[in-house]
Amino acid sequence: METIYTCTNLNCSYPGNTQYEIRFKSESIMDHHNMAATFCPFCKKEMLPAHSHLNDIPETPIENLSSHL
């Protein structure tokens, strides 16, 4: 599964037909809460997650982790 960030600036200078996006493989992101801000290389605006599938993952409290291993 991938995490996709897109530029939401309507006046971005990206020359493509769609909005500029960056894709990260799931193994390259350890924790979506500790992700650095991503900026568009064309307009320098902060990019936002396009698909927030990570928000659908329930968080497990630390004290309950041993029961899930």
RAMO-V311523 format. One record per pair of residues at least 12 apart in sequence whose C-alpha atoms are under 10 Angstrom apart, sorted by the first residue. I is the first residue (numbers start at 1). J is the second residue. D is the distance in Angstrom with one decimal. If there is no record, write none. Layout:
i=<I,I>
j=<J,J>
d=<D,D>
This chain:
i=<1,1,1,1,1,1,2,2,2,2,2,2,2,2,2,2,2,3,3,3,3,3,3,3,3,3,3,3,3,3,3,4,4,4,4,4,4,4,4,4,4,4,4,5,5,5,5,5,5,5,5,5,5,5,5,5,5,5,6,6,6,6,6,6,6,6,6,6,6,6,6,6,6,7,7,7,7,7,7,7,7,7,7,7,7,7,7,7,7,7,8,8,8,8,8,8,8,8,8,9,9,9,9,9,9,11,12,12,12,12,12,12,13,13,13,13,13,14,14,14,14,15,20,20,20,20,21,21,21,21,21,22,22,22,22,22,22,23,23,31,32,32,33>
j=<23,24,25,26,27,53,22,23,24,25,26,27,28,29,51,53,54,22,23,24,25,26,28,29,32,49,50,51,52,53,54,21,22,23,24,25,47,48,49,50,51,52,53,20,21,22,23,24,38,39,40,46,47,48,49,50,51,52,18,19,20,21,22,23,38,39,40,46,47,48,49,50,51,19,20,21,22,38,39,40,41,42,43,44,45,46,47,48,49,50,20,21,40,45,46,47,48,49,50,40,43,44,45,46,47,43,40,41,42,43,44,45,40,41,42,43,44,40,41,42,43,42,40,41,42,47,40,47,48,49,50,38,39,40,47,49,50,49,50,54,54,55,54>
d=<10.0,8.8,6.6,5.7,8.9,9.3,9.9,6.3,5.5,4.7,5.3,8.8,9.4,9.6,8.9,9.3,9.9,8.3,5.8,5.2,6.5,6.7,9.7,8.6,9.3,7.2,7.8,6.8,7.9,8.0,8.2,6.6,5.7,4.5,6.4,8.9,9.6,8.4,5.8,5.5,6.2,8.6,9.9,8.5,5.4,5.3,6.5,8.3,7.6,9.2,9.3,9.5,5.8,5.2,4.3,5.3,7.8,9.6,9.8,6.5,5.7,4.2,6.5,8.9,9.2,9.2,8.1,8.9,5.3,5.7,6.3,5.8,9.3,6.0,5.5,6.3,8.8,9.3,7.9,6.1,9.5,9.3,8.6,9.2,7.2,7.1,4.7,6.7,9.0,8.9,8.5,9.5,9.3,8.2,8.3,6.6,7.2,9.8,9.3,9.1,7.8,9.5,7.0,8.8,8.6,8.2,8.6,9.7,6.6,5.3,8.8,8.6,9.8,9.5,5.8,6.2,10.0,8.9,8.6,5.8,7.8,9.1,7.4,9.0,8.6,9.1,8.2,8.2,9.4,9.3,8.5,8.8,9.7,8.8,8.9,9.4,9.7,9.8,9.9,9.6,7.2,9.1,9.8>
